[in-house]
Amino acid sequence: MKFRPLHDRVVIRRAESDTKSKGGIIIPDNAKEKPQEGEVIAVGPGARDESGALIALDVKAGDLILFGKWSGTEVKIDGEDLLIMKEADIMGIIERTITAKKAA
């Protein structure tokens, strides 16, 4: 199924959380804190201003973003857990450096 969000909504895949603490302790699933960053999967066309002109979104598919802890609505699309939120809930885009790209 293809899913296209409406207006200024964005579909996000949450980043994977660490299964071990820095000290090496394995963290069970129910005790893990959900990461506040993720990858943009799909974006809507944008919001409209008072005159009806379309205002394009600043984020695009593939961007790595940071969002608020309680932002978005959790949904399941094609068996995958995703988030849908408005662009206003996104705090910023995380720039990937060349060294970070090589390490990934």
Secondary structure, 3 states (H helix, E strand, C coil): CCCCCCCCEEEEEECCCCCECCCCCECCHHHCCCCCEEEEEEECCCEECCCCCEECCCCCCCCEEEECCCCCEEEEECCEEEEEEEHHHEEEEECCCHHHHHHC
